Every structure is written in structure tokens, then in C-alpha cells.
Amino acid sequence: MACLRRHHHRQRSLLERLPSEILWHIFSFASPRERCAARTVSRQLYRICSHPKFWQSVALTHASLWQLDELRHILTPHLQHIRSLSVQGVRDETLRFLLNHCPNLQELSVHRWRTLSDHALQLDKEHLGLRSFALHGDNTPYTAIDANSLAQLLLRLPNLQILAMVAHAHVHIPTLLKAIQKKPPLALRAITLPVYHHEQQYDGVAISSQYGEQLLETCPRLEQVFFVPNMGVYYHSDSSKLNPVLVHHRRILIEEEQSRA
């Protein structure tokens, strides 16, 4: 897209001769960063590249980590349109910006960071639209998000149905339970949490039974509870081999491979 700026006049006359249907098809394959560059070339491209349909489902990738100014430049004109967002390479400030400035966001999937702390999850006010929120560490060194931070997040996301956190982190389940018992998340249907002790024992209690049952009893609509091993234990291994224990409708189900083992 950089050539569009370097050869502005020549490229503009060429593009303006193309039917809008062709331009629409071309830019359906463009990345958000490329559409952002193209929308400055001409009024016609601005109308096409700024169409809400292109910004309802957004995938943001970065070779390193997103700078907040760059992210703002790309997304600010379209924040109201975003419904589904997948982002790779985040910092605390970028994730916090997305949570606080995409009012109609329903699905958020976050991948790859160097460090991520509870500051990333601080919401200025309730976000009523978010239904699904997933944090995928992908061999991330560490995630400094604790049980109290997750509880505060659930309070700010009253309509959240799915929360998944697969990362090198330690979520203390008893602390989470204590924090949400006074005001349980009413919409939550499925939750995935990392646990430090990966051998189904947690503070001397079988995590697959007592804590899973307590979560189900606390959250009235909760149907599925997944506990996954702390990814730090498997930092150099295949994360697809992480076999979660699933508590479903107050029945403990273990994957077939684990049962055979």
C-alpha cells in the first residue's frame, strides 16, 4: 500500500477507472493496516475502505508488539463498527484501549505478549456487549493477572458468557470464588483457567471435584469449567498436548486419553 502514496496521482486515476465491485473485491483481501493506508489516497477509496462491513470482524497481527499510537491510527474511525476482534502482539495499554473504546465488541481473542498484567483489564465502566473473551499465551513468558483481577473483570462484563485464559499464570481458585460469591457473574456459561499444580491436586484438594463444583454452584448459568496446566510448566512443549479436566453440569468428565493413561 506504500506505493499508493508514492505514486498518488497515477495510481488514483488508474484505480478510479476500476468498477467499485472490483475495488471492493480487492480490498476484501487487504489487512486493516493496508486499508488504513489506502483510505488516504482518494475519496473513492476512503468510502470503500471505511465501509463498516470491512471493520465488523478485524484481525490485527504484528511481528513484534503494537504501539498504542499505531493501533489508534488504524482503528479510531471504526471503533463503533467492530464486533469481533483478534489481536496478536499486545501490551497492557493496547488491550486496555480495546476493552474501553470498542463499545459494540462481542468477541475478543488476544494472542502473544511479552508480559501482561492486571492493568490491561481495567475497564473505565461496564462493557455490556462483550460475550466472549479469550487470552491465549502462546508460550508467553508470564502473565501477571491474578484471581482478584479476573473477578473485577467479570463484574465489569455483566453479559460475558465465555472466559478463557490459557497462559503462564496462577489463578488461585479459592480467591476467585471468594471474590465472586457476593456478586456472581450471571451470564457466564464456560470458563477456562490455568492452575499452577498440574497434577489435579490444588492446595491439597482435587481441583476436578471441589473447586469445579463450587464454581458451578456459584455461577447460576455456568455449564463448563476447564482447568488447564500452567503453560510455564510446558514452555517448550506442544501446547496442544495440554489435556484439561472438564467439569460439566456437575459431572466430572476427563478426556479419553487421560482416562486411558
N, C-alpha and C positions, 0 to 999 in steps of 0.2 A: 504493500500500500504506500510505501515511501515514494515510489515513482509517480504516484498520483499528485503529490505535492511538487516534486521537482519539475514535472512537465505539465503544469496545471492547465494551460490554455489548450495544448494539443490534445491531452487526454480528455479534457472536458468536452471538446467538440466531437471527439470520437464516441464517447460514452453517450452523449446526448442524442446521437443518431440511432442508438440501440433502442428497441422497444422496451417499455417498462417491465414487461413479463420476463425478458431476458436478464435485465439488470436484477430483478427480484431473485431469479434463479441463481445468478452468480453470487450474490451476497448472502444467500441462504447457506453457503459453504464457508463464509468468512467468520473469523473469530471476533469476539467483542472488541478486541484491540484494533483489528483491521476495519471494522465498521466505524469505530470511533474516528479513525484517520480519514476514511472515505467521506464521512458526512460533512467534512470541511471543504470538499472540492467544489461542489456546486449545489444549487438549491434542489435540483432533482435528486441527487444522491443523498442529500440531507433528509428529504422526505422519505426515501426508500429505507435508508439505514437507520432512521429513527422510528420506523413503524413499530408499534407496540408488540406485534407478533414476534419480531426478532428478539425481544427482550423479556418475554414471559418465562422462558427457560434459558438460563445462562450458565455456561461452563467457563470458568476462569482458571487458566493454568499459567504458571510462572516457573522459569528454570531455577530461580532462587526463591526469594520471598517478596511479596507485594509491598511496595511502598504505598502508604495511605494516599498521598497526593495523586499518584498514578491511578489508583483504584477509583478515587473520587472523579477524576477527569473522565474516565470511561463510563461510569455508572450514573453519575448525578442526574443527567437529563432523563433517566429511565427508571429511577428508583421505585416509582409508583407502579410500574408495569411488571416488575419481577415477581413471579410466583414460585419458581423452582430455581435453586442456585447450588451449583457445585463449585468449590473453590479449592485450589491447591497452592500451598506456599503462603501461609497466613502468619501474621503476628497478632499479638493481643489487640492492638489498636485497629487492625483491619477487620478482625472478627467482630469486635465491639461496634464498629461503624455499620457493618452489615446488619447486625441484630437491631440496631437502633434507628436505621434510616430506610429500611425496606418494609413499609407498613403492611403490604399485601403478600409478603413472603409466606409460603405454606410449607415448603420443603427446603431444608438446608443441609448440605453434606460437605464436611470440611476434611481436607486431607493435607498431610505433610506440614510440619512446622519444626522449628528448632527447639523452642520452648514455648509452652502455652500455660498461662496462669489464670487464676480466678478473675483477674481484672478483665479478661476477654469476655466474660459472661455477665458483666454488669450492665443491666438494662436501665435506661432512664425512666421507663414506665412500662406498663404491661404491654406485651405484644399479643394481640388477640388472634392473629392469623396463623401463626406457626403451628403446624400439625406434626411435623417430623424433623428431628434434629439429630444428626449423626456426626460423631467425631472419630475419625479413623487415623490412628497414629502412624501407621505405615513405617515401622522401625524408627519412630521418633525417639530421641534420647530420653526425654522426660516430659511429663505433663503435671504441672503443679495445680491441679484442680481437686479440691477435697469434697467431702460429703456435704459440708455446710454450704459451699458454693453451689453445688448441684441442687440442694434444697431451695436456696434462694432463687435459682433459675426457674425451677418448677413453679414457684409462686408467681413469677413474672410471666409465665407462659401457661395461662389457665386452660387453654384448649389443646395443649400438646398431647398427642396420642402415642408417639414413638420417640423414645430417647435411647440412643445407642452410643456407648463410649468404649472403644476398643483401643487402648493405648497403654503406654508405660505409666501407670498411675496407681494410686492406692486409695480406693474409696472405702472408707470404714462404714460397713453396712449398719451397725448399731447406731452410729452417729446420724446417718441419713434417716433411719427410722424415727429416731427421737425428734429430728428437726421437722419431719413432715406429718407427725401424728396429730398435731394441733390443727393443721390445715392441710389435709391430704390432697394431692392432685386428682381431681375428679374425672378428668378426661383420659388419663394415662392408661394405655392398653398393653404396651410392651416396653420393657426396659432391659438394657444390656449394660453390665457394669464389670470393670476389671477388679479382680481381687488379688491381694499380694500373695497369699498362700494358695498355690495352685493345686494342691492335692486334696481338695474337697474338705479341708479342715480349716476353720477360721476362728481364731480365739478359742480353740478347743471345741468348737461346735461345728457339726456338719452343715456347711453352707447350703447344700442342696435341700435341706429339710427346714430347719427352724427359721433361718432368715428369709428364705424364699416364701415360706408360708406367712411370715409376719408382713412382708411386703404385699402379698396378695390380700391379706386381711385389712391392711391399712388403706390401700387404694381400691375403691369400690369397683372400678371397671377394669382393673389390671387383669390380663389373661396370661401373659407370658413374662417370665423372669429368666434372663440368661446371666450366668456368671462366667466370665472368661478369664483365663490366667493372665496375670500381668505380662504385657508384651516385653518388658525388660528382661524377663526370665528367658525369653525366646528371641533375643535381639538379633541373632544371626541365623535364625532358622526360618522355615517357611511358615508364615502366619496362618496359612490355610489349614495347618495341622492342629490349630487350637480347637479343641473339642469342648464346647460349652456344655454345662449342665443346664438343662431346661426344666423349669418348674411351670407346669401348665394346668390351669384350673385345679390347683391344689393337688395335682398328681405329679410325682417326680418321674420324669422320663429322661433316660440317658441314651445318647446316640448309640446305634448298634455297634459301632467299632469299639466304643468304650465298654459296652456290655460284654463283648467277646473277650476284651483284654482282662 
